[in-house]
Amino acid sequence: MIIRNLFVQSVLFLGLCLCVLTRNESLMNVYVVTVWVLFILAIAVNGCLVLLVLDTNKLNPNQIAKIVKSLQISKSKKIINLLVNIFSIVLLAYFGWLFTAAFYVLGLLIIMFLMYCIMYQLKPRLF
């Protein structure tokens, strides 16, 4: 799951770089719509996962361990994610999509907060 996430993020970032280098407006519009859709879906899925985690009485320890394992990311992947996100925000702002760049930052913060809430709820229940 993490490898797919990194692949999708890398493809989107390379598409953004291509948009900026070629100044292709139509490709940039496709990228911006994709960013909005992916962030809205990610926020919705993480929100549903938070609601599921709040009612952990229905989850057995194996399910909790699977959720925690799928949400843990290694240091190197965190650094790659951070760099790709920073460069994506900078390139969006450079290309003139300031509102989308602000939404990108806000979406990242919301997703990180929701993931922190999930991990905070699940970690004590593993032991």
C-alpha positions as CSV (number, residue, x, y, z in Angstrom):
1,M,0.0,0.0,0.0
2,I,2.8,2.4,0.9
3,I,4.7,1.6,-2.3
4,R,1.5,2.3,-4.4
5,N,1.1,5.6,-2.5
6,L,4.7,6.5,-3.2
7,F,4.3,5.5,-6.9
8,V,1.1,7.6,-7.3
9,Q,2.7,10.6,-5.6
10,S,5.8,10.3,-7.8
11,V,3.8,10.1,-11.0
12,L,1.8,13.1,-9.9
13,F,4.9,15.0,-9.1
14,L,6.5,14.2,-12.4
15,G,3.4,15.3,-14.2
16,L,3.5,18.6,-12.3
17,C,7.1,19.1,-13.3
18,L,6.2,18.4,-16.9
19,C,3.4,20.9,-16.6
20,V,5.7,23.6,-15.3
21,L,8.5,22.9,-17.8
22,T,6.2,22.8,-20.8
23,R,3.8,25.5,-19.6
24,N,0.9,23.2,-20.6
25,E,-2.3,24.7,-19.2
26,S,-4.6,21.8,-20.0
27,L,-2.3,19.2,-18.3
28,M,-2.0,21.5,-15.3
29,N,-5.8,21.7,-15.1
30,V,-5.9,17.9,-15.0
31,Y,-3.2,17.8,-12.3
32,V,-5.1,20.4,-10.2
33,V,-8.4,18.5,-10.5
34,T,-6.6,15.2,-9.6
35,V,-5.0,16.9,-6.5
36,W,-8.4,18.1,-5.3
37,V,-10.1,14.8,-5.8
38,L,-7.3,12.8,-4.2
39,F,-7.2,15.0,-1.1
40,I,-11.0,15.0,-0.7
41,L,-11.0,11.2,-0.9
42,A,-8.1,10.9,1.5
43,I,-9.7,13.1,4.0
44,A,-13.0,11.2,3.7
45,V,-11.3,7.8,4.0
46,N,-9.2,8.9,7.0
47,G,-12.3,10.4,8.6
48,C,-14.1,7.1,8.2
49,L,-11.1,5.3,9.7
50,V,-11.1,7.6,12.7
51,L,-14.8,6.8,13.3
52,L,-14.0,3.1,13.0
53,V,-11.2,3.3,15.4
54,L,-13.2,5.2,18.0
55,D,-15.4,2.2,18.3
56,T,-12.5,-0.3,18.7
57,N,-14.6,-2.8,20.7
58,K,-15.6,-4.4,17.4
59,L,-12.0,-4.7,16.3
60,N,-9.9,-7.7,17.3
61,P,-6.1,-7.3,18.0
62,N,-5.2,-8.7,14.6
63,Q,-7.2,-6.1,12.8
64,I,-5.7,-3.4,15.0
65,A,-2.2,-4.6,14.2
66,K,-2.9,-4.6,10.5
67,I,-4.2,-1.0,10.6
68,V,-1.2,0.2,12.6
69,K,1.2,-1.6,10.3
70,S,-0.4,-0.1,7.2
71,L,-0.1,3.4,8.7
72,Q,3.5,3.2,9.8
73,I,6.0,4.7,7.3
74,S,9.8,4.4,7.4
75,K,12.0,7.4,7.9
76,S,13.3,7.4,4.3
77,K,9.8,7.3,2.9
78,K,8.7,10.1,5.2
79,I,11.6,12.3,3.9
80,I,10.8,11.5,0.3
81,N,7.1,12.3,1.0
82,L,8.1,15.6,2.7
83,L,10.4,16.7,-0.2
84,V,7.8,15.8,-2.9
85,N,5.1,17.6,-1.0
86,I,7.2,20.7,-0.5
87,F,8.3,20.8,-4.2
88,S,4.7,20.2,-5.3
89,I,3.5,23.2,-3.2
90,V,6.3,25.4,-4.5
91,L,5.6,24.4,-8.1
92,L,1.8,25.0,-7.7
93,A,2.5,28.4,-6.2
94,Y,5.0,29.2,-9.0
95,F,2.5,28.3,-11.7
96,G,-0.1,30.6,-10.1
97,W,-2.4,28.1,-8.4
98,L,-2.1,29.7,-5.0
99,F,-5.5,28.6,-3.7
100,T,-4.8,25.0,-4.7
101,A,-1.3,25.3,-3.0
102,A,-3.0,26.5,0.2
103,F,-5.5,23.7,-0.1
104,Y,-2.6,21.2,-0.6
105,V,-1.0,22.4,2.7
106,L,-4.3,22.4,4.5
107,G,-5.2,18.9,3.2
108,L,-1.8,17.5,4.2
109,L,-2.2,18.9,7.7
110,I,-5.7,17.5,8.1
111,I,-4.6,14.1,6.8
112,M,-1.6,14.1,9.2
113,F,-3.8,15.1,12.1
114,L,-6.3,12.3,11.3
115,M,-3.6,9.7,11.0
116,Y,-2.2,10.9,14.4
117,C,-5.6,10.5,15.9
118,I,-5.9,7.0,14.5
119,M,-2.4,6.0,15.8
120,Y,-3.1,7.6,19.2
121,Q,-6.3,5.6,19.6
122,L,-4.8,2.3,18.4
123,K,-1.3,2.1,19.9
124,P,-2.4,1.5,23.5
125,R,-4.8,-1.2,22.5
126,L,-2.1,-3.3,21.0
127,F,-0.4,-4.0,24.3
